[in-house]
Amino acid sequence: MSKTHPLTTTAFELPGFRTVKSFGVVRGIVVRSRSIIGNIGASVQSLFGGNITLYTSLCERAREDAYNQMLAHAGQLGANAVIGVRYDATEISAGITEVLCYGTAVYVESLTP
């Protein structure tokens, strides 16, 4: 499955497609932390307020990696789409966060020939 797969949605159905087979839950899990240097840089940014770009980029990379792992898991099962996609994040300990991306892997066919 492509890393930017168009048949991935938070909805539980894809308009214009019918689900032929369900492969069950697929997931991608990433655990990340920021280095001490990154934490110092983020602390300096927080003094000025606004978006803390060091943490924003860390979170975005973690979500993207978890999403790509989920797609790879779905592709290994033979799916061509993932429905009901969700994200979850849990702080494992101070400065260490788990990001989980999950959904239902399905095989869909177009309703239009």
C-alpha positions, 0 to 999 in steps of 0.5 A: 500500500502506498504511504499516501493511500487514498483509500484510508479514512476515519469513516467506517465506509468508503463512498463509491466502494463496497467492502469485500473482505475485512482483515481486522484491526491493523496498527502502527506504534511509535515511542518517541522522546525529545533529546535533552538539547531538543528539550532545552530548545523547546523550553526557550521557545516556550518563553516566547509563547505560541507554537513550540515547533520542536515539539510540533515536528516531533509529534508530526513525525511520530504520527506519520511513522505510526500511520505508515506502519499501520499501512504496511501492516494492512498491506501485509494482510492483503488489504487495499484500504483502511477504514475507521482510522484513529490515533491515540497517544499515551505518556509512558513516562516523563518525556516519552510518548507512545503514538498509536495509529489503528483502523480496520484493514479491508479489501474494497472494490469500486461500485462503478466499473 
